[in-house]
Amino acid sequence: MQRLSPATSDDSETEYRAIESTLLESARGRWFLAEHGRRARRLDSALLEDAIGRLQTSLRQPPALLGQLKAEIETLKQHLAAIRSELLSRPRAEEGAEVPASHAILKAAEDIHDIAWSLQANPFDPKGCETIARNAGRLYVLSQGQAIASDRALKTATAIEDASNRLEAILETVIHELQVDAPQAQAG
């Protein structure tokens, strides 16, 4: 594109003004200028509307990406729900596996109960007292570990539920955008 020198610019402006004043002298010239202005504005409006439409469409493209995002979020939500469910479920003892802490706590409590009953029949049994103290200590340690694990599991389950709720909000936004795009895609 050529740059106009100041002298050329002044000449062009002078020439434009001369043609304009000549056209304004007659009724036909004034009509021509008015019609030219209308057509130019109509063309500018059409170009502007087209540009706005392309911009709106480009902001929503590609709709397939929204569909893929929706599927990924739904999969992630299902995965989080499964993890939360597993985290809050009661553990099952498998063959050869270590006994879960809750079962060990119950067993220690039963052992203490049995020893206490046997001590009632025996006025003084130092070995029984030692066994009671050992089981009481074991019961205390196991219950502390169980409380910490339970607290951790509940906090994790709460965090998973919060993440799932946030994903649900994102999913609602994606679904809304897909619904907005659907009539446009059908019309296009």
C-alpha positions in Angstrom: 0.0 0.0 0.0 1.4 3.4 -1.0 1.6 6.1 1.6 0.4 9.5 0.4 2.7 12.4 0.9 1.2 15.5 2.6 1.0 17.3 -0.8 -0.8 14.4 -2.4 -3.2 14.2 0.5 -4.0 17.9 0.2 -4.6 17.5 -3.6 -6.9 14.5 -3.0 -8.9 16.4 -0.4 -9.2 19.5 -2.7 -10.3 17.3 -5.6 -12.8 15.4 -3.4 -14.4 18.7 -2.1 -14.6 20.0 -5.7 -16.5 16.9 -6.9 -18.7 17.0 -3.9 -19.7 20.6 -4.4 -20.4 20.0 -8.1 -22.7 17.1 -7.2 -24.5 19.1 -4.5 -25.4 21.8 -7.1 -28.0 19.6 -8.8 -30.9 17.6 -7.5 -29.7 14.5 -9.3 -26.2 15.0 -7.7 -27.7 15.4 -4.2 -29.8 12.2 -4.8 -26.7 10.4 -5.9 -24.7 11.4 -2.8 -27.6 10.4 -0.5 -28.1 7.0 -2.2 -24.3 6.4 -2.1 -24.3 7.2 1.7 -27.3 4.8 2.3 -25.6 2.0 0.4 -22.3 2.5 2.1 -24.0 2.4 5.6 -26.0 -0.7 4.6 -22.8 -2.4 3.4 -20.9 -1.4 6.6 -23.8 -2.7 8.7 -23.9 -6.0 6.9 -20.1 -6.4 7.2 -20.3 -5.5 10.9 -23.2 -8.0 11.5 -21.2 -10.7 9.7 -18.1 -10.0 11.7 -20.1 -10.1 15.0 -21.8 -13.4 13.9 -18.4 -14.9 13.1 -17.0 -13.8 16.4 -20.0 -15.3 18.3 -19.6 -18.6 16.5 -15.9 -18.7 17.0 -16.3 -18.2 20.7 -18.5 -21.4 20.8 -16.5 -23.5 18.5 -15.9 -26.3 18.3 -19.1 -27.7 19.8 -17.6 -31.2 19.7 -15.1 -30.0 22.3 -18.0 -29.1 24.7 -19.4 -32.6 24.1 -16.0 -34.2 24.9 -15.6 -32.0 28.0 -19.1 -33.0 29.1 -18.2 -36.7 28.7 -14.9 -36.3 30.6 -16.6 -34.4 33.5 -19.3 -37.1 33.8 -16.6 -39.8 33.8 -14.7 -38.0 36.5 -17.8 -37.5 38.6 -18.5 -41.2 38.4 -14.9 -42.0 39.4 -15.1 -39.6 42.3 -18.4 -41.1 43.5 -16.9 -44.6 43.3 -13.8 -43.5 45.3 -16.0 -41.8 47.9 -18.2 -44.9 48.2 -15.2 -47.2 48.6 -13.7 -44.8 51.2 -16.8 -44.7 53.3 -17.6 -48.5 53.0 -16.7 -50.9 55.8 -13.6 -52.9 55.1 -14.0 -56.5 54.3 -11.4 -59.0 55.7 -10.0 -61.1 52.9 -8.4 -64.5 53.4 -4.8 -64.1 54.6 -5.2 -60.4 55.1 -4.6 -58.6 58.4 -7.6 -58.2 60.5 -9.2 -54.7 60.2 -8.6 -52.3 63.1 -12.2 -52.2 64.1 -12.2 -56.0 64.4 -9.0 -55.9 66.5 -10.5 -53.3 68.8 -13.6 -55.5 69.4 -11.4 -58.6 70.0 -9.3 -56.7 72.5 -12.4 -55.4 74.3 -13.8 -59.0 74.4 -10.4 -60.3 75.8 -10.5 -57.6 78.6 -14.1 -58.6 79.4 -13.2 -62.3 79.7 -10.2 -61.6 81.9 -12.2 -59.3 84.2 -14.8 -62.1 84.7 -12.0 -64.6 85.4 -10.5 -62.3 88.0 -13.7 -62.1 89.9 -13.4 -65.8 90.7 -9.7 -65.4 91.6 -9.0 -62.9 94.4 -5.5 -61.9 93.1 -4.0 -63.0 89.7 -0.9 -61.0 88.8 -0.8 -62.6 85.3 -4.4 -61.7 84.7 -3.8 -58.1 85.8 -0.8 -57.9 83.4 -2.9 -59.3 80.6 -5.7 -56.7 81.3 -3.1 -53.9 81.3 -1.6 -55.1 78.0 -5.0 -55.5 76.3 -6.1 -52.1 77.6 -3.0 -50.5 76.2 -3.5 -52.3 72.9 -7.1 -51.3 72.8 -6.1 -47.6 73.4 -3.5 -47.6 70.6 -5.9 -49.3 68.2 -8.8 -46.9 69.0 -6.5 -43.9 68.4 -5.3 -45.3 65.1 -8.9 -46.0 64.1 -10.0 -42.5 65.1 -7.3 -40.9 63.0 -8.1 -43.2 60.0 -11.8 -42.4 60.4 -11.2 -38.7 60.6 -8.9 -38.8 57.5 -11.5 -40.8 55.6 -14.3 -38.4 56.5 -12.2 -35.4 55.5 -11.2 -37.1 52.2 -14.9 -38.0 51.5 -15.9 -34.4 52.2 -13.2 -33.1 49.8 -14.3 -35.6 47.1 -17.9 -34.5 47.6 -16.8 -30.8 47.2 -14.9 -31.6 44.1 -17.9 -33.5 42.7 -20.2 -30.5 43.5 -17.8 -28.2 41.6 -17.7 -30.6 38.7 -21.5 -30.6 38.7 -21.5 -26.8 38.4 -19.0 -26.9 35.5 -21.1 -29.7 33.9 -24.2 -27.6 34.1 -22.4 -24.7 32.4 -21.2 -27.0 29.6 -24.7 -28.5 29.2 -26.2 -24.9 29.0 -23.6 -24.0 26.3 -24.4 -27.1 24.4 -28.1 -26.2 24.5 -27.4 -22.7 23.3 -25.3 -24.1 20.5 -27.8 -26.7 19.4 -30.3 -24.3 17.7 -27.5 -22.4 16.1 -26.0 -25.7 14.7 -29.4 -26.7 13.3 -30.0 -23.3 11.7 -26.5 -23.3 10.2 
